Amino acid sequence: MEPLIELKNIQAAYDKNVVLKEVNLTIHPNDFIGIIGPNGGGKTTLLKVILNLITPQSGSVIKSEKVNIGYLPQVNTIDKQFPITIKDVILSGRFAKDKWWQRTNREQLKKVDELLTFIGMDNAHHVPIGELSGGQMQRVFLCRALFSQPNVLVLDEPNTYVDKTFEANLYNLLGELNSKMAILLVSHDVGTISSMVKTIACVNGGLHYHPSNKITNEILKSYNCPIELVSHGHVPHRVLKHHDHE
């Protein structure tokens, strides 16, 4: 099966500060890769390389001509003061295929309606993004990422600001979408994603690819990935030490 994206011996840096070194990763159709690692380890930089937002110092990024990437950023990077409505945010997802000056057609507006219905925000087309909660912003930008019908979906901490009900719906949706596209999911919550993804990439300066979602604390230590694995299972949970109530 032809890869959609290949990273070969990537080194990426900001000025002289090397963030990623000797990174190799191959993304095939219908992959579902969980990307984990400590803050500052290079997860976001890895995404920027994949999205062509930064040029690596060395190495190569090889993409199939068929690649169409949808991207859901962290919503805390979005300027809520920017004068744009929900409809306009979602429609901006069409720029992956269309030119910015092309007029919106009826089919595209219908797709906006369908996406807003899915996220439970019917008839919210003209609401400014400055009036949205963090969870609502995340939902709207998910719609934007899906608008162009990508075959690679990149999500950067998608559950950070969503409520628990939509979080469950989000993960169910990703399971369905994975039959149509490859998914890269960045998360700090190893317990949650380990029950969803197919494989795991630990990013901490370099990248260690684990060809399974079965991962242990011992494996994480061997990958120099200082994250505590809390639990596996269909219902992720955090186990707390016993303590007395005052």
C-alpha positions as CSV (number, residue, x, y, z in Angstrom):
1,M,0.0,0.0,0.0
2,E,1.4,3.4,-1.0
3,P,2.2,5.6,1.9
4,L,0.4,8.9,2.2
5,I,3.3,10.7,4.0
6,E,6.9,9.7,4.7
7,L,9.2,11.6,7.0
8,K,12.9,10.5,6.5
9,N,15.7,11.6,8.9
10,I,14.0,14.8,9.8
11,Q,15.8,17.4,11.9
12,A,13.8,20.5,12.9
13,A,14.9,23.5,14.8
14,Y,13.9,27.1,15.8
15,D,17.0,29.1,15.1
16,K,19.8,27.0,16.7
17,N,17.5,25.2,19.1
18,V,17.1,21.7,17.7
19,V,13.7,20.3,18.7
20,L,13.6,17.1,16.6
21,K,16.4,14.9,15.4
22,E,16.6,11.8,13.2
23,V,12.8,11.4,13.0
24,N,11.3,8.8,10.7
25,L,7.6,8.1,10.3
26,T,5.5,6.6,7.6
27,I,1.7,7.2,7.4
28,H,-0.4,4.8,5.4
29,P,-4.1,5.0,4.5
30,N,-6.4,4.2,7.5
31,D,-3.5,4.5,10.0
32,F,-4.6,5.7,13.5
33,I,-1.5,7.0,15.2
34,G,-1.5,8.3,18.8
35,I,1.3,10.9,19.3
36,I,2.4,11.2,22.9
37,G,5.3,12.9,24.7
38,P,6.2,15.5,27.3
39,N,5.6,19.3,26.9
40,G,8.5,20.7,24.8
41,G,9.3,17.2,23.4
42,G,8.5,18.2,19.8
43,K,4.9,17.0,19.2
44,T,3.7,20.3,17.9
45,T,6.8,20.7,15.8
46,L,6.3,17.3,14.3
47,L,2.8,18.4,13.2
48,K,4.2,21.6,11.8
49,V,6.6,19.6,9.6
50,I,3.8,17.4,8.4
51,L,1.6,20.4,7.7
52,N,4.4,22.3,5.8
53,L,4.3,25.1,8.4
54,I,8.0,24.8,9.0
55,T,10.8,23.5,6.8
56,P,13.1,21.0,8.4
57,Q,16.8,21.7,8.6
58,S,17.5,18.3,7.0
59,G,15.7,15.2,5.9
60,S,12.8,14.9,3.6
61,V,9.0,15.0,3.7
62,I,7.5,12.9,0.9
63,K,3.8,13.2,0.2
64,S,1.6,11.3,-2.1
65,E,-0.2,13.4,-4.8
66,K,-3.5,12.2,-3.2
67,V,-2.8,13.7,0.2
68,N,-5.4,16.0,1.5
69,I,-4.9,17.0,5.2
70,G,-7.5,18.3,7.6
71,Y,-6.1,20.0,10.7
72,L,-7.7,20.7,14.1
73,P,-5.4,23.0,16.1
74,Q,-5.4,23.7,19.8
75,V,-8.2,26.2,20.3
76,N,-6.0,28.3,22.7
77,T,-4.0,29.4,19.6
78,I,-7.1,30.9,17.9
79,D,-7.7,34.7,18.1
80,K,-11.2,35.0,19.4
81,Q,-11.3,38.7,18.6
82,F,-11.0,38.0,14.9
83,P,-14.2,39.2,13.3
84,I,-15.4,36.0,11.7
85,T,-18.6,33.9,12.1
86,I,-19.0,30.1,12.6
87,K,-20.1,29.7,9.0
88,D,-17.0,31.5,7.7
89,V,-14.7,29.4,9.9
90,I,-16.1,26.2,8.6
91,L,-16.2,27.4,4.9
92,S,-12.5,28.3,5.2
93,G,-11.8,24.6,5.2
94,R,-12.6,24.5,1.5
95,F,-9.5,26.4,0.7
96,A,-7.6,23.1,0.7
97,K,-9.2,22.5,-2.7
98,D,-10.7,25.8,-3.9
99,K,-9.3,29.2,-4.4
100,W,-10.1,31.8,-1.8
101,W,-11.9,34.0,-4.4
102,Q,-14.3,31.4,-5.5
103,R,-17.9,31.9,-4.4
104,T,-19.6,29.7,-1.9
105,N,-22.2,27.4,-3.6
106,R,-25.4,25.8,-2.3
107,E,-23.7,22.4,-1.9
108,Q,-21.1,23.9,0.4
109,L,-23.7,25.6,2.5
110,K,-25.6,22.4,2.8
111,K,-22.4,20.7,4.1
112,V,-22.0,23.5,6.7
113,D,-25.6,22.7,7.8
114,E,-24.8,19.0,8.1
115,L,-21.7,19.6,10.1
116,L,-23.4,22.0,12.5
117,T,-26.2,19.6,13.1
118,F,-23.6,16.9,14.0
119,I,-22.0,19.1,16.6
120,G,-25.4,20.2,18.0
121,M,-25.1,23.8,17.0
122,D,-27.9,24.1,14.4
123,N,-28.8,27.6,13.2
124,A,-25.5,29.1,14.7
125,H,-24.1,30.1,11.3
126,H,-23.8,33.8,12.0
127,V,-22.6,33.6,15.6
128,P,-19.1,35.3,16.0
129,I,-16.4,33.1,17.3
130,G,-15.7,35.6,20.0
131,E,-19.0,34.4,21.7
132,L,-18.0,30.8,21.8
133,S,-16.8,28.7,24.7
134,G,-13.6,26.7,24.4
135,G,-15.6,23.5,23.8
136,Q,-17.8,25.2,21.1
137,M,-14.6,26.5,19.4
138,Q,-13.2,23.0,19.3
139,R,-16.3,21.7,17.7
140,V,-16.4,24.4,15.0
141,F,-12.8,23.8,14.1
142,L,-13.4,20.1,13.9
143,C,-16.1,20.9,11.3
144,R,-13.6,23.0,9.5
145,A,-11.0,20.2,9.4
146,L,-13.6,17.8,8.0
147,F,-15.1,20.2,5.4
148,S,-12.6,19.3,2.6
149,Q,-13.1,15.6,3.1
150,P,-9.4,14.9,4.0
151,N,-7.7,11.5,3.8
152,V,-5.4,12.5,6.6
153,L,-6.9,14.1,9.8
154,V,-4.5,15.8,12.2
155,L,-5.8,16.6,15.7
156,D,-3.8,18.5,18.3
157,E,-5.2,17.8,21.8
158,P,-8.8,17.7,20.5
159,N,-10.3,16.9,23.9
160,T,-8.8,19.8,25.9
161,Y,-11.8,22.0,26.0
162,V,-14.8,19.8,25.1
163,D,-17.4,18.6,27.6
164,K,-17.5,14.9,28.5
165,T,-20.6,14.2,26.4
166,F,-19.1,15.6,23.2
167,E,-15.7,14.0,24.0
168,A,-17.4,10.5,23.9
169,N,-19.1,11.5,20.7
170,L,-15.8,12.8,19.3
171,Y,-14.0,9.5,19.9
172,N,-16.9,7.5,18.4
173,L,-16.7,9.7,15.3
174,L,-13.0,9.2,15.0
175,G,-13.5,5.5,15.0
176,E,-16.0,5.9,12.1
177,L,-13.7,8.4,10.2
178,N,-10.8,6.0,10.4
179,S,-12.4,3.7,7.9
180,K,-12.1,6.7,5.4
181,M,-8.9,8.4,6.4
182,A,-5.6,8.2,8.4
183,I,-5.7,9.9,11.7
184,L,-2.9,11.5,13.8
185,L,-4.0,12.3,17.3
186,V,-1.8,14.2,19.7
187,S,-2.7,13.7,23.4
188,H,-1.3,13.8,26.9
189,D,-3.9,11.2,28.0
190,V,-2.2,7.9,27.2
191,G,-4.9,6.0,29.0
192,T,-7.6,7.4,26.7
193,I,-5.9,7.1,23.3
194,S,-4.4,3.7,24.0
195,S,-7.9,2.2,23.7
196,M,-8.6,4.0,20.5
197,V,-5.5,4.2,18.3
198,K,-3.8,1.4,16.3
199,T,-0.2,2.5,16.9
200,I,1.7,5.0,19.1
201,A,4.6,7.4,18.4
202,C,6.5,8.7,21.4
203,V,8.0,12.1,20.7
204,N,10.7,13.5,22.9
205,G,13.5,15.1,20.8
206,G,13.3,12.0,18.6
207,L,10.5,9.7,17.6
208,H,10.0,6.1,18.7
209,Y,7.3,4.3,16.8
210,H,5.4,1.5,18.6
211,P,3.5,-0.7,16.1
212,S,0.7,-1.4,18.5
213,N,-1.6,0.4,21.0
214,K,-0.4,-2.0,23.8
215,I,2.2,0.0,25.7
216,T,3.6,-0.2,29.2
217,N,5.4,2.1,31.5
218,E,8.5,0.0,30.9
219,I,8.3,0.6,27.1
220,L,7.8,4.4,27.7
221,K,10.9,4.5,29.8
222,S,12.9,2.6,27.2
223,Y,11.7,5.2,24.7
224,N,12.9,8.0,27.0
225,C,9.2,9.2,27.1
226,P,8.6,10.5,30.6
227,I,4.9,10.0,30.8
228,E,3.0,7.9,33.3
229,L,0.6,5.3,31.9
230,V,-2.4,5.3,34.1
231,S,-4.7,2.8,32.6
232,H,-6.0,0.9,29.5
233,G,-9.6,0.1,28.8
234,H,-12.8,1.1,27.2
235,V,-13.5,3.6,30.0
236,P,-10.4,5.6,30.7
237,H,-9.9,6.6,34.3
238,R,-7.3,7.9,36.6
239,V,-6.4,5.9,39.7
240,L,-5.7,8.1,42.8
241,K,-3.8,7.1,45.9
242,H,-5.8,6.5,49.0
243,H,-6.3,9.6,51.1
244,D,-8.3,10.7,54.1
245,H,-11.1,13.2,53.9
246,E,-10.9,16.0,56.4
